[in-house]
Amino acid sequence: MPMTRDISDEDRLNALYRYRILDSPREEDFDQIVQLVCEVYKVPIAAINLVDRDRQWFKAEAGLGCDETDLECSICVHAIDSGDELFVVEDTTKNPITANNRNVTGPVGIRFYAGATLRTPEGHALGTLLIVDTSPRKFSKMQAKLLHTLARQVVSMMETRRISEFRKDKGIGLQSDLDLNKDVLSIVSHDLRSPMSAITLAAHMTSEIAKGMKDGAKLVNLSSILKTSVQDMSRLISDLTEYSAIDEGQLLMKFRKTGLSEIALSLDTRFRVLAERAGVRFSIEVDDGLPAALIIDPYRLLQAVGNLVTNALQFTPKKGKLALHLRAQDSFLGIDVTNSGGGVTAAAIEDMLKGIWTTDAGSKGLGIGLSIARSIARGHGGDVTATSVEGESMTFSLTVAMNLPASRMLG
């Protein structure tokens, strides 16, 4: 439900400031949304607009060539004032609200405007995802629904960004304060999960429409990027939710007898694609003499290795190397994840394994993915360790017992 229509309302402004997004640098994920709407709607101008006390600021824009303007020329202010989720003016010269706006009468020459409200989970309207054309045009119900869906995606991205900043600030405090952790998880589960299916459907519809277009290849690619962003957000939600389950000793595993060749093929298939997308060379090596099958939870094992691979790729330079090595280590199966570049000090490794992820001297946050991987390994009778050559390479080694009893399997 809309909470306020007054742009100067202190509650609305405080909600905006809590995101700490104003005047932040450009970010690729937000830029891609703007590129996508320009392609889908065939418009010269699109932006993610946030309305401050005396200005409107653009987190991402195409066709405007500026970061902010005053509110006197802002149509988005009227979009917020309307209280509607979507504000559309099909011909700005014929609407009394916009007819005298200097961006309508002046060189910009706006003739069409559509803005979908960026509304927080609490109901505050922070701005719009807007599209603008220099010719009047009709706006269909399907186009309106898609723009509204994409606006919800923008808000979800802002929530994800806010939580990420929150984790960096809190560091160890977030791990030790269970009540605070649950508050964050409540936000994530409720407010980020809900738009996922709609956004995925919108991306699929966009991709299908693009297939019939003469220049649809770029649009298909942008749609793919949107789907990937949704998958990344889903992963964050799952990681945070499962981190809470670990805290409460409730991380469930389903063990079954699994062939080593199945494990190796799954690792190769899944992570080779991730590495190639990141521009990183990938290799996998399986030593001789390993057992033909193990009693494991294959889903959890892939999840644990996936968390290690994802972390490794973040610190691997383009054209760098990512190597997986399956080997015997006494009575354990060892899976080494080694990446070139990004090696750290022994002290930093110790912090990581304690649950503190440190990327530089001024940036700390919880190593949630690493904590999950370690809990999964321990559930298999093993652990996660790390070694590093500072500035050159880093290896995370996950071990699982090769002799887990058959009683671990579900009947």
GUTOR-238795 format. One line per 8 residues: their letters; for each residue y, z, x of N, C-alpha, C. Coordinates in steps of 0.02 Angstrom, whole numbers, plus 50000, padded with zeros to 5 digits. Atoms other than C-alpha are relative to their C-alpha. Layout:
BEGIN
A> Y/Z/X/Y/Z/X/Y/Z/X  ...
END
This chain:
BEGIN
MPMTRDIS> 49940/50000/50043/50000/50000/50000/50062/50000/50044  49939/49998/49961/50175/49961/50066/50032/50069/49997  49972/49934/49997/50261/50120/50124/50076/49999/49997  49927/50004/50002/50440/50065/50150/50022/49927/50006  49973/50068/49993/50547/49909/50133/50066/50003/50037  49937/49991/49966/50695/49979/50231/49988/49993/50075  50014/50012/49930/50700/49909/50408/50028/50056/50044  49971/49946/49961/50807/50057/50467/49965/50067/49987
DEDRLNAL> 50036/49939/50015/50685/50185/50398/49970/50029/50064  50021/49969/49938/50646/50310/50537/49924/50001/50007  50074/50000/49997/50461/50322/50492/49974/49932/50021  50022/50068/49981/50443/50133/50505/50014/49988/50073  49981/50011/49930/50535/50128/50671/49956/50041/50047  50043/49958/49958/50434/50273/50742/49929/49971/50004  50066/50033/50000/50274/50183/50690/50001/49941/50049  49993/50056/49954/50336/50029/50784/50001/50024/50072
YRYRILDS> 49993/49975/49931/50382/50130/50939/49935/50030/50026  50064/49971/49977/50211/50215/50943/49955/49948/50032  50041/50052/49969/50134/50048/50987/50022/49984/50072  49974/50011/49932/50242/50041/51146/49992/49927/50021  50010/50071/49988/50241/49853/51132/50066/49962/50010  49935/50033/49992/50427/49810/51125/50017/49991/50074  49980/50018/49932/50488/49723/51284/49943/50000/50050  50057/50005/49955/50312/49717/51355/49992/49927/50022
PREEDFDQ> 50009/50069/49976/50261/49563/51457/49958/49959/49952  50041/50045/50040/50181/49411/51376/49926/50015/50014  50071/49988/49993/49994/49432/51346/49962/49941/49970  50034/50062/50018/49871/49289/51332/49971/50003/49929  50032/49995/50066/49781/49354/51177/50050/49987/49943  49949/50011/50051/49942/49357/51075/50026/49928/50003  49977/50070/49992/49999/49189/51146/49951/49952/49966  50051/50044/50029/49834/49112/51089/50004/49998/49924
IVQLVCEV> 49992/50000/50073/49863/49167/50910/50056/49953/49979  49943/50043/50016/50032/49080/50909/49982/49927/50011  50022/50069/49988/49957/48923/50986/49955/49976/49943  50047/50018/50054/49821/48926/50853/50037/49983/49936  49965/50014/50063/49942/48936/50706/50042/49936/50005  49964/50063/49992/50048/48796/50778/49955/49940/49989  50048/50054/50007/49894/48686/50788/49975/49993/49928  50028/50001/50068/49825/48735/50617/50050/49973/49949
YKVPIAAI> 49950/50017/50050/49988/48715/50521/50044/49941/50020  49961/50057/49976/50061/48574/50626/50075/50014/49994  49929/49981/50001/50228/48664/50647/50026/50004/50072  49971/49998/49933/50349/48660/50794/50015/50071/50024  49980/49932/49983/50388/48847/50789/49953/50050/49968  50040/49944/50025/50280/49002/50771/50013/50060/50045  49985/49941/49960/50300/49181/50828/49967/50062/49969  50017/49932/50021/50237/49359/50820/50064/50041/50008
NLVDRDRQ> 49932/49972/50003/50397/49447/50768/49996/50074/49983  49996/49929/50014/50432/49634/50775/50073/50018/49989  49931/49986/50020/50588/49700/50689/50019/50071/50022  49974/49936/49975/50678/49838/50784/50061/50020/49959  49943/49973/50037/50831/49937/50728/50057/49949/49993  49944/50046/50002/50958/49803/50774/49984/49932/50031  50021/50064/49972/50858/49654/50836/49930/49984/49975  50070/50019/50010/50700/49554/50809/49975/49974/50068
WFKAEAGL> 50028/50015/49934/50588/49538/50963/49933/49964/49991  50060/50041/50007/50449/49411/50990/49948/50018/50053  50055/49986/49953/50286/49470/51068/49971/49935/50026  50023/50067/49980/50233/49287/51073/50039/49950/49958  49963/50051/50038/50324/49129/51024/49986/49931/50028  50004/50070/49980/50313/48941/51029/50056/49963/49965  49947/50040/50029/50463/48827/51003/50067/50034/49993  49936/49965/50006/50597/48962/51003/50038/50003/50066
GCDETDLE> 49969/49998/49934/50630/48979/51189/50041/50062/50014  49965/49938/49988/50694/49158/51178/49955/50059/49983  50040/49940/50012/50625/49336/51173/50023/50041/49940  49974/49961/50056/50738/49408/51039/50063/49969/49972  49936/50019/50030/50883/49378/50920/50027/50060/49961  49973/49947/50043/50999/49487/50817/49971/49992/49930  50029/50001/50067/50953/49529/50639/50039/49959/49950  49957/50039/50046/51095/49430/50561/49967/49934/49981
CSICVHAI> 50031/50065/50014/50994/49270/50575/49926/50006/49983  50071/49988/50009/50825/49349/50539/49978/49990/49927  50031/50008/50066/50728/49284/50390/49944/50052/49992  50054/49951/50002/50590/49407/50436/50023/50066/49969  49974/49940/50032/50703/49550/50381/49991/49995/49925  50009/50010/50072/50698/49476/50206/49926/50002/49981  50072/49996/50013/50509/49459/50219/49978/50072/49993  50016/49929/50004/50496/49645/50253/50031/50031/49937
DSGDELFV> 49964/49972/50058/50625/49686/50119/49967/49981/49934  50033/50022/50063/50525/49588/49990/49943/50046/49979  50057/49956/50014/50381/49712/50004/49935/49963/49991  50060/50040/50010/50258/49568/49990/49962/49991/50066  50040/50012/49940/50116/49530/50110/50016/49931/50030  49983/50067/49976/50175/49349/50122/50066/49979/49969  49935/50022/50023/50352/49282/50110/50007/49926/50019  49999/50072/49989/50366/49092/50089/50062/49970/49969
VEDTTKNP> 49943/50038/50026/50520/48983/50071/49986/49926/50016  50021/50069/49989/50467/48802/50047/50058/49954/50015  49939/50038/49981/50646/48736/50058/50056/50051/50007  49950/49947/49987/50770/48854/50140/50069/49983/49975  49933/50019/50023/50921/48753/50084/50009/50014/49925  49996/49989/50073/50879/48788/49901/49988/50072/49981  50012/49929/50014/50844/48975/49917/50063/50039/50017  49937/49964/49987/50998/49087/49901/49995/50051/50057
ITANNRNV> 50009/49951/49946/50924/49212/50025/50009/49968/50068  50001/50032/49934/50912/49084/50165/50050/49943/50007  49959/50061/49998/51033/48943/50120/50057/50004/50050  49943/49993/49955/51177/49013/50223/49983/50029/50068  50022/49974/49935/51074/49077/50368/50019/49949/50055  49976/50046/49948/51143/49005/50531/49943/49959/50032  50056/50039/49974/50969/48950/50584/49978/49946/49951  50012/50053/50050/50963/48846/50425/50057/49949/50004
TGPVGIRF> 49942/50046/50000/51139/48774/50432/50017/49974/50069  49982/50018/49932/51149/48763/50621/49949/49954/50034  50041/50048/49962/51058/48666/50760/49925/50011/49992  50072/49988/50007/50890/48751/50734/49972/49961/49941  50018/50041/50057/50880/48671/50563/49937/50020/49965  50059/49977/50036/50748/48779/50481/50002/49976/49928  50005/50022/50070/50690/48701/50317/49941/50032/49964  50058/49967/50030/50525/48792/50290/49986/50063/50039
YAGATLRT> 50017/49936/49967/50476/48973/50326/49942/50032/49963  50053/49958/50028/50316/49072/50298/49987/50056/50049  50012/49942/49958/50293/49248/50364/49950/50047/49967  50050/49951/50024/50139/49359/50342/50016/50067/50032  49979/49934/49976/50181/49544/50357/49949/50030/50048  50041/49961/49954/50115/49641/50506/50005/50073/49977  49997/49934/50031/50072/49802/50415/49949/50046/50033  50043/49951/49967/50001/49956/50500/49950/50029/49949
PEGHALGT> 50047/49967/50046/49851/50051/50428/50034/50051/49955  49964/49951/50041/49978/50180/50366/50046/49967/49949  49960/50035/50050/50073/50047/50270/50069/49978/50023  49934/50019/49976/50226/50017/50380/50002/49927/50020  49990/50071/49983/50289/49837/50394/50039/49997/50065  49968/50001/49934/50328/49808/50578/50033/49933/50016  49974/50067/49987/50366/49621/50574/49958/49949/49964  50038/50054/50032/50283/49456/50534/49966/49956/50052
LLIVDTSP> 50025/50059/49965/50171/49320/50599/50030/49942/49961  49961/50050/50037/50285/49175/50556/49989/49929/50025  49999/50071/49982/50284/48986/50554/50062/49969/49969  49937/50032/50020/50437/48874/50538/49993/49925/50009  49999/50073/49993/50460/48688/50507/50072/49977/49988  49933/50028/50009/50614/48578/50511/50003/49953/49940  50001/50039/50062/50561/48490/50351/49972/50044/49945  50030/49962/50056/50528/48565/50178/49926/49981/49992
RKFSKMQA> 50071/50015/50009/50343/48577/50137/49970/50047/49949  50038/49958/50046/50219/48646/50012/49952/50044/50041  50045/49953/49966/50108/48794/50058/49945/50019/49952  50056/49990/50045/49935/48802/49981/49974/50072/50003  50030/49933/50002/49838/48959/49933/49955/50011/50060  50044/49995/49942/49712/48924/50070/50040/50012/50064  49958/49990/49942/49850/48909/50200/50030/50071/50001  49972/49933/50005/49927/49071/50137/49949/50052/50019
KLLHTLAR> 50053/49951/49986/49762/49164/50146/49984/50002/50075  50015/50003/49928/49729/49104/50324/50055/50034/50040  49946/49969/49962/49902/49158/50385/49998/50076/49992  50005/49928/50012/49879/49329/50305/49943/50029/50041  50058/49977/49961/49708/49346/50388/50017/50004/50074  49981/49999/49929/49780/49300/50558/50050/50056/50015  49954/49944/49991/49919/49428/50533/49962/50066/50007  50042/49940/49994/49786/49561/50507/49967/50002/50068
QVVSMMET> 50028/50002/49933/49706/49503/50668/50051/50024/50052  49948/49979/49953/49872/49528/50759/50007/50076/49998  49995/49926/50005/49884/49707/50692/49940/50033/50033  50060/49972/49968/49705/49739/50747/50006/49997/50076  49989/50006/49927/49749/49675/50921/50050/50052/50024  49951/49948/49982/49899/49791/50924/49968/50069/50000  50036/49936/50002/49786/49937/50874/49957/50007/50063  50042/49999/49941/49665/49891/51013/50042/50014/50063
RRISEFRK> 49956/49991/49942/49808/49881/51137/50026/50072/50003  49975/49931/50002/49877/50049/51079/49947/50049/50023  50055/49955/49981/49708/50133/51098/49987/49996/50075  50010/50009/49929/49689/50059/51271/50053/50038/50040  49946/49964/49966/49859/50128/51323/49990/50076/49992  50013/49929/50015/49813/50295/51242/49946/50026/50048  50054/49979/49956/49652/50304/51344/50025/50006/50072  49973/49997/49932/49746/50268/51506/50041/50064/50008
DKGIGLQS> 49958/49941/49995/49870/50408/51469/49959/50064/50000  50037/49938/50009/49741/50536/51418/49950/50014/50056  50048/49992/49946/49613/50504/51555/49946/50050/49983  50053/49950/50010/49498/50654/51571/50010/50038/49936  49987/49961/50060/49584/50741/51427/49967/49972/49939  50033/50030/50057/49511/50616/51303/49926/50017/49999  50071/49985/49995/49336/50652/51366/49987/50072/49980  50012/49929/50010/49355/50840/51356/50020/50024/49930
DLDLNKDV> 49975/49979/50066/49442/50847/51187/49963/49962/49946  50043/50035/50048/49309/50802/51058/50036/49984/49936  49964/50013/50062/49424/50819/50909/50046/49940/50007  49956/50057/49987/49548/50697/50986/49960/49936/50003  50045/50058/49995/49405/50578/51026/49980/49976/49930  50022/50019/50067/49347/50581/50845/50057/49969/49961  49942/50031/50033/49524/50543/50783/50006/49927/50021  49996/50069/49976/49528/50388/50893/49945/49958/49970
LSIVSHDL> 50056/50038/50028/49356/50335/50833/50008/49986/49926  49987/50012/50071/49408/50356/50653/50047/49941/49990  49953/50056/50003/49555/50238/50682/49963/49935/50013  50035/50061/49979/49443/50112/50769/49952/49976/49946  50053/50020/50047/49300/50114/50645/50029/49974/49934  49974/50018/50066/49405/50105/50487/50048/49941/50003  49945/50048/50000/49554/50000/50537/49987/49936/50039  50014/50061/49962/49477/49876/50658/49938/49963/49974
RSPMSAIT> 50060/50034/50025/49308/49841/50578/50014/49958/49939  49990/50032/50065/49376/49791/50408/50021/49927/50003  49981/50071/50002/49461/49626/50454/49954/49954/50039  50041/50042/49956/49322/49564/50570/49968/49941/49965  50036/50054/50033/49221/49464/50446/50048/49946/49974  49951/50048/50026/49376/49384/50369/50027/49956/50057  49973/50038/49943/49443/49333/50540/49948/49951/50026  50054/50044/49977/49275/49262/50593/49993/49940/49952
LAAHMTSE> 50004/50054/50050/49267/49162/50430/50058/49952/50008  49942/50043/49992/49444/49098/50457/49993/49955/50061  50010/50040/49939/49401/49042/50634/49949/49945/49988  50052/50050/50015/49245/48954/50569/50029/49944/49956  49970/50050/50045/49344/48867/50430/50047/49955/50040  49954/50040/49958/49475/48812/50557/49962/49950/50042  50041/50043/49958/49340/48742/50670/49972/49942/49959  50028/50053/50042/49260/48646/50526/50053/49949/49979
IAKGMKDG> 49946/50045/50019/49427/48574/50470/50018/49955/50059  49979/50037/49940/49467/48522/50648/49952/49943/50017  50049/50052/49983/49307/48421/50665/50016/49933/49967  49982/50062/50034/49376/48294/50543/50069/49974/50020  49933/50021/49979/49543/48279/50631/49997/49958/50063  49999/50045/49943/49587/48146/50757/50009/50037/50066  49987/49962/49939/49653/48271/50884/49976/50072/49993  50025/49933/50017/49545/48417/50830/49967/50038/50057
AKLVNLSS> 50036/49967/49946/49464/48457/50999/50035/50064/50023  49962/49942/49977/49603/48575/51053/49997/50056/49948  50003/49950/50053/49599/48662/50885/49932/50034/49998  50067/49971/49996/49410/48686/50898/49997/50051/50057  50000/49956/49942/49438/48764/51069/50038/50065/49985  49962/49941/50017/49572/48882/51004/49963/50043/49950  50041/49963/50048/49458/48930/50860/49946/50039/50036  50051/49966/49960/49324/48971/50987/50028/50061/50036
ILKTSVQD> 49967/49944/49967/49447/49081/51081/50010/50058/49951  49990/49948/50051/49486/49174/50919/49935/50036/49986  50065/49968/50011/49301/49204/50888/49981/50046/50058  50015/49959/49941/49281/49269/51066/50041/50065/49999  49958/49940/50004/49427/49389/51040/49972/50049/49949  50031/49957/50050/49342/49455/50883/49939/50034/50029  50060/49971/49968/49181/49480/50982/50020/50055/50049  49976/49949/49953/49278/49575/51116/50021/50063/49964
MSRLISDL> 49979/49941/50039/49355/49688/50985/49940/50036/49971  50060/49969/50027/49186/49717/50905/49964/50041/50054  50031/49964/49944/49120/49767/51075/50036/50065/50014  49962/49939/49990/49261/49893/51097/49983/50051/49947  50017/49955/50056/49224/49967/50926/49932/50031/50011  50069/49976/49989/49038/49980/50964/49997/50049/50058  50000/49956/49942/49070/50057/51135/50029/50069/49984  49968/49936/50016/49187/50190/51067/49956/50041/49952
TEYSAIDE> 50043/49966/50048/49070/50231/50922/49939/50029/50035  50060/49977/49965/48919/50244/51036/50017/50054/50052  49979/49947/49954/49017/50348/51161/50001/50067/49964  50001/49939/50040/49039/50475/51022/49928/50023/49987  50070/49983/50011/48852/50466/50985/49969/50033/50061  50024/49970/49938/48816/50504/51168/50024/50071/50006  49971/49933/49997/48933/50653/51161/49960/50049/49957  50035/49957/50047/48833/50721/51015/49924/49994/50007
GQLLMKFR> 50072/50005/49988/48661/50675/51086/49964/49959/49948  50030/50038/50055/48628/50546/50950/49991/49926/50014  50009/50071/49983/48609/50381/51045/49926/49982/49991  50069/50016/50018/48452/50306/50968/49973/49943/50043  50033/50053/49963/48327/50199/51065/49934/49984/49967  50063/50023/50028/48178/50096/51007/49960/49966/50055  50038/50025/49944/48051/50073/51145/49943/49955/49977  50058/50042/50012/47923/49934/51149/49979/49968/50066
KTGLSEIA> 50025/50034/49940/47815/49845/51276/50034/49932/50006  49959/50060/49992/47923/49706/51346/49982/49967/50066  50019/50037/49939/47873/49571/51471/50059/49994/50048  49948/50006/49950/47969/49562/51634/50034/49931/49996  49971/50067/50005/47992/49375/51610/50050/49996/49943  49954/49997/50056/48075/49410/51441/50065/50033/50020  49941/49964/49976/48193/49534/51523/50043/49954/50044  49964/50043/49952/48238/49413/51664/50033/49942/49965
LSLDTRFR> 49972/50057/50036/48264/49267/51545/50061/50021/49959  49944/49976/50041/48376/49370/51430/50061/50014/50044  49945/49985/49955/48481/49430/51577/50032/49935/50025  49975/50064/49974/48497/49253/51646/50040/49962/49947  49969/50038/50054/48538/49171/51479/50066/50029/49980  49940/49968/50027/48665/49298/51422/50057/50003/50051  49947/49985/49953/48760/49335/51581/50022/49941/50043  49979/50061/49965/48762/49164/51662/50058/49968/49962
VLAERAGV> 49946/50028/50041/48870/49103/51517/50065/50039/50009  49941/49959/49990/48989/49251/51536/50033/49986/50067  49973/50013/49933/49007/49219/51721/50033/49932/50005  49972/50068/49998/49036/49032/51699/50066/49997/49964  49937/49999/50036/49171/49064/51570/50055/50032/50041  49950/49966/49958/49257/49178/51695/50013/49963/50066  49990/50038/49938/49246/49045/51832/49967/50032/50060  50035/49964/49947/49123/49149/51933/49930/49972/50009
RFSIEVDD> 50068/50025/49985/48964/49089/52019/49949/50056/49986  50050/49951/50022/48809/49175/51951/49932/49985/50030  50069/50009/49977/48636/49204/52023/49958/50060/49978  50046/49946/50017/48483/49307/51977/49938/49993/50043  50059/49999/49957/48338/49356/52090/49951/50052/49974  50053/49954/50023/48173/49436/52037/49948/50006/50055  50048/49989/49945/48065/49512/52173/49928/49992/49975  50072/50002/50014/47878/49484/52179/49973/50072/49997
GLPAALII> 50033/49935/50001/47760/49628/52143/50022/50047/49945  49979/49958/50056/47848/49695/51989/49948/49995/49944  50049/50003/50055/47740/49740/51837/50016/49946/49950  49990/50055/50048/47713/49605/51707/50038/50024/49938  49967/49973/50060/47779/49720/51568/50018/50073/50010  49978/49931/49997/47870/49884/51544/50011/50025/49929  49983/49970/50064/47896/50005/51401/50074/50020/50002  49927/49990/49999/48085/49997/51369/50027/49986/49930
DPYRLLQA> 49962/50025/50057/48214/49972/51234/50038/49938/50025  49968/50060/49971/48260/49790/51274/50072/49991/49978  49931/50006/50024/48417/49792/51166/50046/50045/50040  49958/49953/49963/48484/49948/51251/50006/49981/50074  49997/50019/49929/48438/49885/51424/50050/49943/50011  49951/50055/49995/48535/49723/51395/50071/50026/49989  49934/49971/50012/48679/49826/51327/50026/50035/50062  49980/49963/49940/48682/49936/51482/50020/49952/50056
VGNLVTNA> 49984/50049/49948/48675/49789/51603/50062/49961/49981  49941/50036/50023/48803/49699/51496/50065/50037/50014  49940/49960/49984/48927/49842/51517/50016/49996/50074  49988/50004/49928/48903/49836/51706/50025/49930/50019  49979/50068/49985/48921/49646/51709/50072/49989/49977  49932/50008/50025/49079/49650/51601/50051/50034/50046  49956/49966/49953/49158/49779/51715/50007/49962/50065  50000/50037/49937/49108/49679/51869/50043/49937/49996
LQFTPKKG> 49962/50062/50007/49184/49518/51802/50076/50012/49999  49928/49984/50002/49352/49605/51776/50029/50003/50070  49975/49991/49932/49364/49630/51964/49974/49947/50048  50025/50055/49959/49285/49468/52025/50050/49943/49997  49950/50055/50000/49409/49332/52078/49968/49935/49978  50024/50066/50016/49394/49153/52018/49962/49971/50060  50044/50029/49950/49256/49062/52114/49965/50053/50042  50037/49947/49967/49189/49232/52166/49927/49998/49980
KLALHLRA> 50072/49999/50013/49007/49283/52152/49981/50062/49961  50031/49945/50036/48909/49390/52031/49925/49990/50005  50072/50007/49988/48727/49423/52075/49962/50057/49966  50047/49951/50028/48588/49512/51979/49936/49998/50041  50061/49995/49959/48436/49574/52076/49953/50050/49968  50051/49956/50028/48279/49645/51995/49950/50016/50055  50041/49980/49944/48177/49746/52119/49963/50064/49984  50036/49937/50006/48053/49888/52137/50033/50052/50044
QDSFLGID> 49972/49943/49962/48122/50057/52191/49956/50060/49986  50052/49949/50012/47975/50178/52208/49967/49986/49933  50032/50010/50065/47914/50200/52029/50050/49975/49947  49947/50022/50045/48072/50124/51954/50011/49925/50007  49972/50067/49997/48134/49951/51909/50074/50008/50013  49928/49998/49985/48304/49929/51990/50032/49934/49982  49961/50060/50016/48433/49806/51923/50068/50009/50033  49937/49996/49964/48577/49779/52044/50049/49948/49972
VTNSGGGV> 49946/50045/50022/48741/49703/51983/50053/50001/50056  49955/50002/49942/48843/49647/52134/50053/49946/49989  49946/50048/50005/49013/49563/52129/50041/49998/50064  49956/50007/49943/49123/49495/52267/50070/50020/49981  49932/49978/50015/49297/49567/52280/50001/50066/49963  49991/49940/50040/49362/49729/52207/49963/50061/50024  50032/49941/49974/49268/49850/52319/50049/50059/50002  49957/49940/50004/49333/50029/52308/49975/50053/50048
TAAAIEDM> 50017/49946/49955/49328/50191/52405/49943/50042/49971  50054/49955/50022/49187/50318/52398/50025/50050/49949  49971/49953/50048/49304/50438/52308/50008/49969/49931  49993/50035/50065/49339/50308/52173/49932/49993/49966  50068/50005/50029/49151/50281/52149/49980/50066/49969  50017/49934/50026/49128/50468/52126/50035/50012/49933  49962/49992/50062/49265/50469/51993/49969/49957/49944  50030/50044/50050/49186/50319/51903/49937/50031/49970
LKGIWTTD> 50064/49973/50024/49017/50404/51893/50009/50065/49962  49984/49941/50040/49101/50559/51823/50028/49981/49932  49973/50022/50064/49171/50452/51682/50074/49984/50002  49930/50019/49993/49344/50412/51752/50003/49932/50032  49994/50068/49974/49380/50227/51774/50068/49992/50030  49936/50005/49964/49515/50203/51906/50006/49931/50030  49990/50066/49972/49582/50029/51941/50055/49999/50053  49950/49994/49947/49732/50081/52045/50028/50071/49998
AGSKGLGI> 49976/49932/49993/49829/50233/52095/50036/50026/49939  49960/49977/50056/49933/50237/51937/49968/49987/49933  50030/50019/50064/49808/50185/51804/49931/50031/49994  50065/49968/50010/49667/50295/51740/49979/49995/49927  50026/50001/50067/49555/50284/51589/49926/50015/50001  50071/49984/50003/49382/50329/51531/49957/49939/50014  50049/50053/49990/49237/50223/51595/49949/50002/49945  50044/49993/50057/49162/50214/51422/49938/49957/50008
GLSIARSI> 50058/50044/49991/49051/50063/51461/49952/50028/50051  50043/49971/49948/48987/50148/51619/49964/50062/49974  50032/49941/50029/48954/50310/51525/49942/49981/49955  50053/50023/50044/48852/50215/51396/49941/49974/50041  50053/50027/49957/48755/50121/51531/49961/50056/50033  50034/49945/49966/48716/50283/51621/49956/50039/49951  50040/49965/50050/48656/50368/51461/49938/49961/49982  50058/50041/50015/48542/50221/51422/49949/50003/50057
ARGHGGDV> 50045/49996/49942/48471/50223/51599/49964/50067/50001  50031/49933/50000/48440/50411/51588/49949/50006/49943  50049/50001/50054/48354/50383/51421/49936/49964/50018  50059/50034/49974/48234/50272/51517/49972/50033/50063  50024/49964/49942/48204/50403/51651/50033/49981/50065  49966/50022/49939/48326/50323/51773/50072/50023/50003  49930/49982/49993/48512/50325/51814/50040/49938/50022  49957/50052/49972/48660/50219/51871/50035/50029/50062
TATSVEGE> 49965/49981/49939/48727/50230/52048/50043/49941/50023  49956/50053/49977/48856/50130/52144/50012/50005/50075  49981/50004/49929/48894/50073/52321/50054/49946/50006  49945/50047/49993/49043/49976/52387/50020/49989/50072  49966/50015/49938/49119/49890/52536/50072/49987/49980  49932/50002/50025/49303/49922/52508/50034/49933/50013  49964/50063/49995/49399/49762/52472/49955/49939/50003  50046/50057/49992/49242/49653/52486/49951/49992/49942
SMTFSLTV> 50051/50006/50052/49105/49692/52360/49983/50068/49972  50021/49938/50033/49033/49820/52242/49934/49988/49965  50065/50005/50032/48858/49852/52176/49988/50061/49956  50024/49948/50045/48807/49952/52023/49924/49990/49993  50074/50004/50004/48620/49991/52022/49976/50043/49942  50029/49966/50058/48534/50035/51858/49925/50004/50010  50073/49992/49993/48357/50106/51867/49969/50023/49934  50040/49976/50057/48226/50129/51731/49929/50012/50025
AMNLPASR> 50068/49983/49978/48055/50210/51753/49951/49946/49978  50050/50052/50017/47911/50085/51760/49938/50030/49969  50061/49968/50025/47784/50213/51701/50014/50045/49940  49988/49962/50060/47858/50276/51538/49938/50000/49956  50062/49997/50039/47715/50335/51425/50004/49957/49936  50003/50040/50061/47659/50228/51278/50023/50038/49939  49979/49958/50057/47702/50375/51164/50073/49990/49984  49929/50014/50014/47884/50321/51181/50008/49946/49946
MLG> 49996/50054/50048/47846/50170/51071/49995/50025/49929  50004/49983/50071/47872/50178/50883/49936/49971/49971  50062/50024/50030/47712/50164/50785/50012/49956/49940
END
